Amino acid sequence: MSWAANTGKGTMRGMEAPIELTGIYPINWKEYSKVDDTNSGTFMYFVNRISK
């Protein structure tokens, strides 16, 4: 993954190198909030920790 061609130099300062993910990263989705009982009414999130 790398920055878009039009990304400003200040935005990517210190983070210019592309991110390369290898391996398996299981995703454990959690429910954040529910506005109604439909699938589209549930907001979900996940957090993945990736170390060097």
N, C-alpha and C positions, 0 to 999 in steps of 0.2 A: 504494500500500500504506500502510495506516495502522494504528495501534495498536488493539487490541480495546477495546471499551467499558469493560471492567473492569480495564484496566491501571492500575497505581498511578502517581501523579504523580511519585514518586521514580524509578521505572523509566524514564520517558520524559523526564526533566529534560534540557533542552538538545537534545532530539531530537523535539520535538512535531510539526513539520511532516511531512506525509506524503511518502513517496518516490514520485516519478513517473519511471518508466523509459520512454524513447523510443528508437527506433532498433533496431538488430540486435545481439544479443549472442551470438556463437557459443559453444557449450559444447564443451569438449574434455575428455571423461571420461577418467580415469586409473584403473588398477586399484590398489587399496590393499592388499587381502589376499585370499587364497583359502583357504577351509576345506575345500572339496571341488570336484569337477569339474562341478557343476551350475550353472546360471545363478543360482539362489538362494544359492549358496555363495560368490559373489564379491562383495566389498565394493568399491564404486567411489566416487570423489569428483571434484569439479571446483572450481576457484577462478576467479571472474570478477572482474576489476578494472574498476570503474566510476568514472570521474572526472567531476567537475563541469564 
